[in-house]
Amino acid sequence: MGDETILVLKHRGGGCEGNAEIQKEVAILGCISQHPHVVHCLGTFRYGDGGVCIALEWCKYGILSDWLAQKGSKVTVPQKHDIIHQVCRGMRHVASCKIIHRDLAAHNILIHNENPIVAKITDFGMAVKMGHPIPPPKPFSGAGSQEKEVIAVRWAAPEILRSQHVWSAPWSEKSDVWAFGVTAWQVYANGEVPFTLSVAESVVKVKVLKGSTLTRLADCTDDDWAMMTRCWTSDAGQRPTFSELCKQYKSDS
């Protein structure tokens, strides 16, 4: 099995709630057939405290955003373009399996190999099946009706930001496409947080709802910038699918 014999273990503490979260993620991963740009789930097992661990394919070089920040200018523009293409192909596969990721970002992409660079989508803890209603989350203990799930505002499409609740938002492949555009921007920004951490999420939300998007970075190619702007079309219905985005690349294997 090669590298798949070396695992990273994702652990939730003991108790019904933590175990249910892991089982939900495993069920989602079970709907996604193997793909070279999606991290492979190898199964689950019980931990000493009664919790459940999920065993995932090992990706030696870690989180994409951290890897980009460490490498800096050593990552060439063609390599960045290729990473974006790989993520697009991975997300095309995820969408073809009728799954909405809901949390696509550079910190949820792993680098499996450096020569050649191989990127893999991970963290399906927020993912849902297309066409399946999302149940309202249980409140925090002692925190009234506060929702446990939160929207990743900096990666969120406007139709998601307009929603009163996370669970009732119109999540779709097209909201993942918006997040993919932001993730592509992060690749050119060497893993930086979109809109910078100095800008509050409440301000980012207002900006996005007024039609503002991220600005083009100096080394971003014309093709990749055109792709990003297509992803950030305000009308979700007019955004491309991942399949349509993949067609713009010369090599679509």
SVG drawing of the C-alpha trace seen along z (x, -y; Angstrom):
<svg xmlns="http://www.w3.org/2000/svg" viewBox="-34 -47 47 49">
<polyline fill="none" stroke="black" stroke-width="0.4" points="0.0,0.0 3.0,-2.3 2.5,-5.7 -1.0,-4.6 0.5,-2.4 1.6,-5.6 -1.4,-7.3 -2.6,-10.6 -5.2,-10.1 -8.1,-12.5 -9.5,-12.1 -12.6,-13.3 -13.0,-13.0 -15.1,-10.3 -18.9,-10.7 -21.8,-10.3 -21.4,-13.7 -17.8,-13.4 -18.2,-9.9 -21.3,-11.0 -19.2,-13.7 -16.5,-11.2 -19.1,-8.7 -20.8,-11.5 -17.4,-12.4 -16.7,-8.7 -20.1,-8.3 -19.4,-11.3 -15.9,-9.9 -17.5,-6.6 -19.5,-8.3 -16.4,-9.6 -14.5,-7.0 -10.7,-7.2 -9.2,-10.0 -5.5,-11.2 -6.5,-14.7 -8.7,-13.7 -7.3,-12.3 -8.2,-8.6 -10.0,-7.5 -8.6,-4.1 -11.2,-3.5 -11.9,-4.1 -11.1,-2.5 -11.8,-3.1 -9.5,-5.2 -8.6,-4.6 -11.1,-7.2 -14.0,-5.7 -13.7,-8.1 -13.4,-7.3 -10.3,-7.9 -10.5,-8.3 -7.4,-7.0 -6.4,-9.0 -3.8,-8.7 -0.6,-10.3 0.4,-13.5 4.1,-14.1 4.4,-17.8 1.4,-19.0 -1.1,-21.8 -1.0,-23.7 -1.2,-27.2 1.7,-26.4 3.7,-24.8 3.2,-27.8 4.2,-30.2 7.4,-28.2 8.4,-27.9 7.6,-31.4 9.0,-32.4 10.5,-28.9 7.1,-27.9 6.9,-28.9 3.9,-30.3 3.5,-27.2 3.6,-25.1 0.9,-27.3 -1.2,-27.0 -0.8,-23.2 -1.8,-23.1 -5.0,-25.0 -5.7,-22.7 -5.3,-19.6 -7.7,-21.1 -10.2,-21.8 -10.0,-18.2 -10.4,-16.9 -13.5,-19.1 -14.9,-18.0 -14.7,-14.5 -16.2,-15.4 -19.1,-17.2 -19.6,-14.2 -20.1,-12.1 -22.9,-14.4 -21.0,-15.9 -20.8,-19.6 -17.5,-20.2 -18.7,-23.5 -15.2,-24.2 -12.8,-24.4 -9.8,-26.5 -6.0,-26.3 -5.8,-25.1 -8.0,-22.1 -5.6,-21.0 -2.6,-18.8 0.6,-18.4 1.2,-14.7 4.4,-15.0 6.8,-17.7 8.4,-16.3 6.1,-16.4 3.8,-18.4 0.6,-16.5 -2.2,-18.3 -5.1,-16.5 -8.4,-17.9 -9.1,-16.9 -11.4,-17.7 -14.9,-16.7 -16.2,-17.4 -18.6,-20.1 -19.5,-18.2 -23.1,-17.2 -24.8,-15.2 -26.4,-17.2 -30.2,-17.3 -30.2,-16.2 -31.5,-18.8 -29.1,-19.9 -30.5,-19.5 -30.3,-22.5 -27.3,-22.1 -27.7,-21.4 -27.0,-24.4 -23.8,-24.7 -24.3,-23.4 -25.6,-26.3 -25.4,-28.7 -29.0,-29.1 -29.7,-28.6 -26.2,-29.5 -25.3,-27.5 -22.2,-25.2 -21.5,-25.5 -20.1,-28.8 -19.7,-30.1 -16.1,-30.6 -16.9,-34.2 -13.7,-34.8 -14.5,-31.9 -18.3,-32.2 -20.4,-33.0 -22.8,-35.9 -25.9,-33.6 -24.5,-31.9 -23.7,-35.2 -27.3,-36.4 -28.7,-33.4 -29.8,-33.8 -28.6,-30.3 -25.8,-28.0 -28.1,-25.0 -30.7,-26.8 -28.2,-28.4 -28.4,-27.3 -25.2,-25.3 -24.4,-23.8 -21.6,-23.0 -21.7,-26.7 -20.9,-27.8 -18.0,-25.4 -16.9,-27.0 -16.8,-30.4 -14.6,-29.0 -12.4,-27.4 -11.8,-30.8 -10.7,-32.1 -8.5,-29.1 -6.9,-29.7 -6.2,-33.3 -4.5,-31.9 -2.2,-29.8 -0.9,-33.0 -0.8,-34.8 1.5,-32.0 -1.2,-30.8 -2.3,-34.2 -5.7,-34.5 -8.1,-36.2 -8.8,-39.9 -6.1,-39.7 -6.7,-39.0 -6.6,-42.8 -10.0,-43.1 -12.9,-41.8 -15.2,-39.2 -18.1,-41.5 -16.4,-44.0 -15.5,-41.2 -19.2,-40.1 -20.4,-43.7 -17.8,-44.0 -18.7,-40.7 -22.4,-41.5 -21.7,-44.8 -19.9,-43.1 -16.3,-43.5 -13.9,-40.7 -10.2,-40.0 -7.7,-41.9 -5.4,-40.4 -1.9,-39.5 1.1,-40.6 2.2,-37.1 -1.3,-35.8 -1.7,-34.6 -4.4,-36.0 -6.0,-32.6 -6.1,-32.0 -7.4,-35.5 -10.2,-35.0 -11.0,-31.7 -11.2,-33.3 -13.5,-36.1 -15.8,-33.5 -15.9,-31.8 -16.9,-35.0 -19.9,-35.7 -22.5,-37.1 -25.4,-35.0 -24.8,-31.4 -26.7,-30.2 -24.2,-32.0 -21.1,-30.5 -19.4,-27.6 -19.4,-24.1 -16.1,-22.4 -16.4,-20.4 -16.7,-23.6 -13.7,-25.1 -11.5,-22.1 -12.2,-22.4 -10.2,-25.6 -7.0,-23.8 -4.9,-22.4 -4.3,-19.1 -7.4,-17.7 -6.4,-14.2"/>
</svg>
